[in-house]
Amino acid sequence: MVYSLTLVIVCITFILIWRNFIDLRNHNEGTEEMQELAGIIRAGAKTFLKREYRIIAPTVLIVALMYSLFREVGSGITFIFGALLSMTAVEIGMRGGTYANVRTTNAARVTGAMSRTMRIALLGGSLSGYSVPAFGLLGFLIVWLVSGGAHSDIVGYGLLIKSPCNAVTMRLTTYSLGCSVVAMFNRVAGGNYTKAADISADIVGKNVHNMPEDDSRMPNSLADFIGDCVNDIAGNISDLLESFVATPTACILIAMQVFKNNPEALTAACMLPFILAAGGLLSSIIGVNHIIVKNKKQTAYVQVDGKMVPHEYSRETNDPGEELNRATYLSAIVVIAVALYGAHAIFGKVSGLENVFKIGWVSPWVAAVLGMVSSVAVGKITEYYTSMKYKPVKRLAQMATEGEAFVVTYGDAIGARSVLLPVLVIGISIILSGILCGTYGIAIAALGMLSFVGTTVSIDAFGPIADNAGGIAESCHLEESVRKITDELDAVGNTTAAIGKGNAIGSAAFATVALIMSYIGSYPASDYSNPMVIISVIVGGIIGGALIEFFISILTENTINSAKLMADEGERQLKIPGIIEGTKKPDYEKVIKMAADEALRCMLLPSILALVSPIVFGFPFGPEIVLGLLGGSTIVAISRAIFNGNSGGAFDNAKKLIETGGLPGHPKGSAAHKAAVVGDTVGDTRKDVVGVALDIFIKTMSTVANTLAPVFYTYRLF
């Protein structure tokens, strides 16, 4: 029944995706100039993804072949399956984003209503949000059922190496890994694309030529519009889909280790992830759709000359951020109720759980709730440090009056200070979950944190859609009132994006700890009284931390080098007579092609690094050094990701605060504004390139390690 209900909910979601897309397409795109600009953005994003996937495809096929040859025959197929479903979800989400941006602009232009404009952006975001859990869960369910489920006795072998493995866990893990590979490529390439365009546009357009943001005379601005789509929408979809798939995988891997001698408990433990994931998908539909329906154009009947005539009106909202928060709270409440019922239904009559579940059947439910509470808490902490409403960003904007050095230094302080509380929340939740029901509880808490990922991604995708909408308004020289609405939505989107990044790294911490525990249980126990074993773990930890710093350096250097090339090209074009005067259009195509070429050129090395690192150290030195590698990289990555995401978000909104008149006496174009732009430029690479890639990096390494741990133990050189 659980599997059937899961499939029904997934099918309902697909119908809703189609309905929302039709609803979105029925809205007008606006003026001819707006339609032309939106068409360029749509075509540019589509072309980039096609080129990217042509490069990813050989990598996916090679890795799949290696798994089929050396680990388990079917695992190569499930690896490809995961990659394909991730790409499909990205394609649907990208359509939502590139169709919603111009329609959001037009809604602000025609209605002048914040609520109606917000609704269009969220309608586009819902295509991303619903696709992530729907495709992730569908693929997971198919792999699970085809492989035989919890009690399958299939022993898997590679075509060339006959090293036995559990076929079910190997196929689930490689399905997750296929999603991870696509996520890593999308994040690295998309981040380079958008931030190289954004940084170069800010440096040349704003600080050198005093142009407004998103001015159509600056060709790099148009490349930035496309970059927002390929990174903040495509990258985010594949990122969160990978997280959503990795967490139930960790749940089942651990369940098969913990409950291997209790078949009834094993069945229940493998069933709960499906209940949580399907319940979370249902809760996301309820939460997001509530806001979409609530802000739809309404019809009332009023009396005119003694007759009742229809009158159309829009409800108004003063705080779009609170509207979006309501969707999150509603989704959380629904999934908490579903999880409680599910935990009681499947564990209520199961015996032999006393040694694992400390407070009976309710233990996994409490663990899931701890994950959800952690998600909301990390989101609130992130909001405090990155929102224009609170002291840190307001103080950062004031620092801009003192110059660039003060902005950057204080922004660093905000980012560093913002790390402790989220880490404490995550750490305490992990410990409590572990006390309640062992390592299985940690995995369930991770899934609880991501259970309503459909809502999280819908709201996160709202951000780049609103950003694009504002850019289209500026580029098409629409009224200031239009830009005022889109700017407010963009500022809200900056905060929701920061919250989404915080949730992504928080869930990665839970999931990676669970995957590391699963890794430890997948090879014969090491003798930790042996000094060399301890030394191997410590050395691996040191190398893992350094590996994260190396990864960060590659991403940052690649982005800055690409930005420099694009800045030079932007400056060259602005010197062409007629462009800066507005009588001649720039060569958009050249800049767009340059951004794509640079992004694709720079994505291969950092993307493959996560795949090969465990192999490079595991085969020579065994599984212990890889254990240290996973632990050290996770510790450093969590703090660095939170620092980068929150400092970058604070920089962005401090600039936005000045641009919206929040710092009296220091308008756009002032010295303070230029200093804030420098801060935003520093933060761009942090929040949209580095921070968003670290969670995928550590989960990819952990997943690869789980598939190869027995091989490291058997075939080690030393």
PEZIRA-V887795 format. One record per residue. N is the residue number from 1. PHI is phi in whole degrees, 0 to 359 (* if undefined). BURIAL is I if it has 16 or more other ideal C-beta (glycine too) atoms within 10 Angstrom, else O. Layout:
BEGIN
n | phi | burial
N | PHI | BURIAL
N | PHI | BURIAL
END
This chain:
BEGIN
n | phi | burial
1 | * | O
2 | 299 | O
3 | 296 | O
4 | 295 | O
5 | 296 | O
6 | 301 | I
7 | 295 | I
8 | 298 | O
9 | 297 | I
10 | 297 | I
11 | 296 | O
12 | 299 | O
13 | 297 | I
14 | 297 | O
15 | 296 | O
16 | 293 | I
17 | 301 | I
18 | 297 | O
19 | 297 | O
20 | 293 | I
21 | 294 | I
22 | 297 | O
23 | 303 | O
24 | 297 | I
25 | 296 | O
26 | 285 | O
27 | 275 | I
28 | 283 | O
29 | 272 | I
30 | 96 | I
31 | 290 | O
32 | 298 | O
33 | 295 | O
34 | 296 | I
35 | 296 | O
36 | 297 | O
37 | 295 | I
38 | 298 | I
39 | 296 | O
40 | 295 | O
41 | 298 | I
42 | 298 | I
43 | 294 | O
44 | 297 | I
45 | 294 | I
46 | 295 | I
47 | 296 | O
48 | 298 | I
49 | 298 | I
50 | 299 | O
51 | 295 | I
52 | 297 | I
53 | 290 | I
54 | 293 | O
55 | 279 | O
56 | 293 | I
57 | 307 | O
58 | 299 | O
59 | 298 | I
60 | 299 | I
61 | 294 | O
62 | 295 | O
63 | 297 | I
64 | 299 | I
65 | 297 | O
66 | 299 | I
67 | 294 | I
68 | 292 | I
69 | 283 | O
70 | 246 | I
71 | 239 | I
72 | 206 | I
73 | 306 | I
74 | 284 | I
75 | 292 | I
76 | 294 | I
77 | 292 | I
78 | 292 | I
79 | 298 | I
80 | 296 | I
81 | 301 | I
82 | 299 | I
83 | 297 | I
84 | 295 | I
85 | 294 | I
86 | 297 | I
87 | 297 | I
88 | 295 | O
89 | 299 | I
90 | 298 | I
91 | 300 | O
92 | 292 | I
93 | 298 | I
94 | 295 | I
95 | 298 | I
96 | 300 | I
97 | 292 | I
98 | 280 | I
99 | 268 | I
100 | 278 | I
101 | 301 | I
102 | 289 | I
103 | 289 | I
104 | 294 | I
105 | 301 | I
106 | 292 | I
107 | 297 | I
108 | 294 | I
109 | 291 | I
110 | 274 | O
111 | 268 | I
112 | 65 | O
113 | 251 | I
114 | 299 | I
115 | 295 | I
116 | 292 | I
117 | 294 | I
118 | 300 | I
119 | 300 | I
120 | 296 | I
121 | 297 | I
122 | 289 | I
123 | 299 | I
124 | 295 | I
125 | 295 | I
126 | 296 | I
127 | 296 | I
128 | 292 | I
129 | 298 | I
130 | 286 | I
131 | 293 | I
132 | 300 | I
133 | 289 | I
134 | 294 | I
135 | 288 | I
136 | 300 | I
137 | 288 | I
138 | 300 | I
139 | 297 | I
140 | 298 | I
141 | 296 | I
142 | 297 | O
143 | 298 | I
144 | 297 | I
145 | 289 | O
146 | 296 | O
147 | 279 | I
148 | 106 | O
149 | 78 | O
150 | 298 | I
151 | 257 | O
152 | 294 | O
153 | 255 | O
154 | 289 | O
155 | 259 | O
156 | 266 | I
157 | 223 | O
158 | 280 | I
159 | 293 | O
160 | 255 | O
161 | 252 | O
162 | 266 | O
163 | 274 | O
164 | 292 | O
165 | 208 | I
166 | 284 | I
167 | 296 | I
168 | 296 | I
169 | 294 | I
170 | 294 | I
171 | 289 | I
172 | 297 | I
173 | 293 | I
174 | 286 | I
175 | 300 | I
176 | 297 | I
177 | 295 | I
178 | 300 | I
179 | 295 | I
180 | 296 | I
181 | 297 | I
182 | 297 | I
183 | 298 | I
184 | 296 | I
185 | 298 | I
186 | 297 | I
187 | 293 | I
188 | 293 | I
189 | 292 | I
190 | 296 | I
191 | 296 | I
192 | 298 | I
193 | 300 | I
194 | 289 | I
195 | 281 | I
196 | 297 | I
197 | 292 | I
198 | 294 | I
199 | 298 | I
200 | 295 | I
201 | 293 | I
202 | 293 | I
203 | 297 | I
204 | 280 | I
205 | 289 | I
206 | 280 | I
207 | 280 | I
208 | 268 | O
209 | 249 | O
210 | 54 | O
211 | 276 | I
212 | 295 | I
213 | 297 | I
214 | 68 | I
215 | 294 | I
216 | 291 | I
217 | 288 | I
218 | 268 | I
219 | 298 | I
220 | 295 | I
221 | 297 | I
222 | 292 | I
223 | 298 | I
224 | 294 | I
225 | 303 | I
226 | 294 | I
227 | 299 | I
228 | 302 | I
229 | 288 | I
230 | 286 | I
231 | 260 | I
232 | 285 | I
233 | 254 | I
234 | 298 | I
235 | 296 | I
236 | 291 | I
237 | 300 | I
238 | 293 | I
239 | 297 | I
240 | 287 | I
241 | 295 | I
242 | 298 | I
243 | 295 | I
244 | 297 | I
245 | 279 | I
246 | 295 | I
247 | 289 | I
248 | 295 | I
249 | 299 | I
250 | 298 | I
251 | 302 | I
252 | 286 | I
253 | 301 | I
254 | 288 | I
255 | 302 | I
256 | 289 | I
257 | 274 | I
258 | 286 | I
259 | 251 | I
260 | 297 | O
261 | 261 | O
262 | 227 | I
263 | 303 | O
264 | 294 | O
265 | 293 | I
266 | 298 | I
267 | 301 | I
268 | 294 | I
269 | 294 | I
270 | 278 | I
271 | 278 | I
272 | 302 | I
273 | 303 | I
274 | 292 | I
275 | 296 | I
276 | 296 | I
277 | 293 | I
278 | 291 | I
279 | 297 | I
280 | 295 | I
281 | 297 | I
282 | 298 | I
283 | 295 | I
284 | 294 | I
285 | 300 | I
286 | 294 | I
287 | 295 | I
288 | 288 | I
289 | 295 | I
290 | 302 | O
291 | 288 | I
292 | 297 | I
293 | 291 | O
294 | 300 | O
295 | 260 | I
296 | 286 | O
297 | 302 | O
298 | 252 | O
299 | 237 | O
300 | 234 | O
301 | 255 | O
302 | 240 | O
303 | 270 | O
304 | 230 | O
305 | 53 | O
306 | 81 | O
307 | 242 | O
308 | 272 | O
309 | 239 | O
310 | 289 | O
311 | 224 | O
312 | 271 | O
313 | 210 | O
314 | 241 | I
315 | 290 | O
316 | 244 | O
317 | 232 | I
318 | 268 | O
319 | 219 | O
320 | 298 | I
321 | 298 | I
322 | 293 | O
323 | 302 | I
324 | 291 | I
325 | 298 | I
326 | 298 | O
327 | 299 | I
328 | 296 | I
329 | 296 | O
330 | 297 | I
331 | 299 | I
332 | 297 | I
333 | 298 | O
334 | 296 | I
335 | 289 | I
336 | 297 | I
337 | 295 | O
338 | 297 | I
339 | 296 | I
340 | 297 | I
341 | 298 | O
342 | 296 | I
343 | 298 | I
344 | 292 | O
345 | 295 | I
346 | 262 | I
347 | 255 | I
348 | 304 | O
349 | 248 | O
350 | 276 | I
351 | 261 | O
352 | 80 | O
353 | 260 | I
354 | 299 | O
355 | 283 | O
356 | 252 | I
357 | 264 | I
358 | 287 | O
359 | 237 | O
360 | 75 | O
361 | 299 | I
362 | 284 | I
363 | 304 | I
364 | 295 | I
365 | 295 | I
366 | 298 | I
367 | 299 | I
368 | 297 | I
369 | 295 | I
370 | 302 | I
371 | 296 | I
372 | 295 | I
373 | 298 | I
374 | 300 | I
375 | 301 | I
376 | 294 | I
377 | 295 | I
378 | 298 | I
379 | 298 | I
380 | 293 | O
381 | 296 | I
382 | 299 | I
383 | 300 | I
384 | 299 | I
385 | 276 | I
386 | 238 | I
387 | 273 | I
388 | 293 | I
389 | 282 | O
390 | 245 | O
391 | 301 | O
392 | 304 | I
393 | 289 | I
394 | 299 | I
395 | 293 | O
396 | 297 | I
397 | 297 | I
398 | 296 | I
399 | 297 | I
400 | 297 | I
401 | 290 | I
402 | 264 | O
403 | 116 | O
404 | 298 | I
405 | 298 | O
406 | 294 | I
407 | 299 | I
408 | 295 | I
409 | 295 | O
410 | 290 | I
411 | 298 | I
412 | 298 | I
413 | 296 | I
414 | 299 | I
415 | 299 | I
416 | 293 | O
417 | 293 | O
418 | 286 | I
419 | 281 | I
420 | 298 | O
421 | 298 | I
422 | 301 | I
423 | 294 | I
424 | 298 | O
425 | 301 | I
426 | 296 | I
427 | 297 | O
428 | 296 | O
429 | 295 | I
430 | 296 | I
431 | 296 | O
432 | 297 | I
433 | 297 | I
434 | 293 | I
435 | 297 | O
436 | 292 | I
437 | 209 | I
438 | 63 | I
439 | 295 | I
440 | 298 | I
441 | 296 | I
442 | 296 | I
443 | 295 | I
444 | 294 | I
445 | 298 | I
446 | 298 | I
447 | 291 | I
448 | 301 | I
449 | 297 | I
450 | 256 | I
451 | 300 | I
452 | 259 | I
453 | 299 | I
454 | 301 | I
455 | 290 | I
456 | 302 | I
457 | 289 | I
458 | 302 | I
459 | 289 | I
460 | 294 | I
461 | 293 | I
462 | 306 | I
463 | 299 | I
464 | 296 | I
465 | 295 | I
466 | 295 | I
467 | 298 | I
468 | 299 | I
469 | 299 | I
470 | 295 | I
471 | 296 | I
472 | 295 | I
473 | 299 | I
474 | 291 | I
475 | 295 | I
476 | 264 | I
477 | 56 | O
478 | 280 | I
479 | 300 | O
480 | 300 | O
481 | 297 | O
482 | 293 | I
483 | 294 | I
484 | 297 | I
485 | 293 | I
486 | 292 | I
487 | 295 | I
488 | 294 | I
489 | 294 | I
490 | 295 | I
491 | 297 | I
492 | 298 | I
493 | 297 | I
494 | 300 | I
495 | 290 | I
496 | 296 | I
497 | 294 | I
498 | 296 | I
499 | 297 | I
500 | 300 | I
501 | 294 | I
502 | 298 | I
503 | 295 | I
504 | 297 | I
505 | 286 | I
506 | 296 | I
507 | 294 | I
508 | 296 | I
509 | 297 | I
510 | 301 | I
511 | 296 | I
512 | 291 | I
513 | 300 | I
514 | 297 | I
515 | 293 | I
516 | 295 | I
517 | 296 | I
518 | 295 | I
519 | 299 | I
520 | 299 | I
521 | 278 | O
522 | 263 | I
523 | 220 | I
524 | 305 | O
525 | 301 | O
526 | 276 | I
527 | 268 | O
528 | 280 | O
529 | 275 | O
530 | 278 | O
531 | 304 | O
532 | 291 | O
533 | 293 | I
534 | 297 | O
535 | 299 | O
536 | 300 | I
537 | 295 | I
538 | 296 | O
539 | 298 | I
540 | 300 | I
541 | 297 | I
542 | 297 | O
543 | 295 | I
544 | 301 | I
545 | 297 | I
546 | 294 | O
547 | 297 | I
548 | 297 | I
549 | 296 | O
550 | 296 | O
551 | 301 | I
552 | 299 | I
553 | 296 | O
554 | 297 | O
555 | 300 | I
556 | 294 | I
557 | 297 | O
558 | 300 | I
559 | 294 | I
560 | 293 | I
561 | 297 | O
562 | 295 | I
563 | 297 | I
564 | 296 | O
565 | 298 | I
566 | 289 | I
567 | 296 | I
568 | 299 | O
569 | 293 | I
570 | 298 | I
571 | 295 | I
572 | 299 | O
573 | 292 | I
574 | 293 | I
575 | 277 | O
576 | 288 | O
577 | 305 | O
578 | 101 | O
579 | 285 | I
580 | 290 | I
581 | 280 | O
582 | 87 | O
583 | 266 | O
584 | 220 | O
585 | 274 | O
586 | 291 | I
587 | 273 | O
588 | 299 | I
589 | 300 | O
590 | 294 | O
591 | 291 | I
592 | 298 | I
593 | 295 | I
594 | 297 | I
595 | 299 | I
596 | 293 | I
597 | 300 | O
598 | 295 | I
599 | 297 | I
600 | 289 | I
601 | 293 | O
602 | 268 | I
603 | 273 | I
604 | 290 | O
605 | 300 | O
606 | 296 | I
607 | 290 | I
608 | 279 | I
609 | 305 | I
610 | 294 | I
611 | 287 | I
612 | 267 | O
613 | 302 | I
614 | 299 | I
615 | 290 | I
616 | 300 | O
617 | 265 | I
618 | 288 | I
619 | 292 | I
620 | 288 | O
621 | 246 | I
622 | 93 | I
623 | 289 | I
624 | 293 | I
625 | 292 | I
626 | 291 | I
627 | 302 | I
628 | 297 | I
629 | 302 | I
630 | 293 | I
631 | 294 | I
632 | 296 | I
633 | 294 | I
634 | 294 | I
635 | 301 | I
636 | 289 | I
637 | 296 | I
638 | 298 | I
639 | 295 | I
640 | 292 | I
641 | 293 | I
642 | 295 | I
643 | 302 | I
644 | 295 | I
645 | 295 | I
646 | 283 | I
647 | 294 | I
648 | 296 | I
649 | 295 | I
650 | 294 | I
651 | 302 | I
652 | 298 | I
653 | 283 | I
654 | 295 | I
655 | 298 | I
656 | 296 | I
657 | 298 | I
658 | 292 | I
659 | 293 | I
660 | 265 | I
661 | 83 | O
662 | 280 | I
663 | 235 | I
664 | 307 | O
665 | 88 | O
666 | 227 | I
667 | 281 | O
668 | 304 | I
669 | 89 | O
670 | 286 | O
671 | 299 | O
672 | 296 | I
673 | 296 | I
674 | 295 | I
675 | 295 | I
676 | 294 | I
677 | 296 | I
678 | 299 | I
679 | 300 | I
680 | 298 | I
681 | 296 | I
682 | 296 | I
683 | 288 | I
684 | 303 | I
685 | 294 | I
686 | 295 | I
687 | 278 | I
688 | 251 | I
689 | 239 | I
690 | 283 | I
691 | 304 | I
692 | 284 | I
693 | 268 | I
694 | 292 | I
695 | 295 | I
696 | 293 | I
697 | 301 | I
698 | 287 | I
699 | 288 | I
700 | 296 | I
701 | 300 | I
702 | 294 | I
703 | 291 | I
704 | 300 | I
705 | 299 | I
706 | 297 | I
707 | 284 | I
708 | 241 | I
709 | 306 | I
710 | 297 | I
711 | 291 | I
712 | 301 | I
713 | 292 | I
714 | 280 | O
715 | 250 | O
716 | 298 | O
717 | 276 | O
718 | 239 | O
END
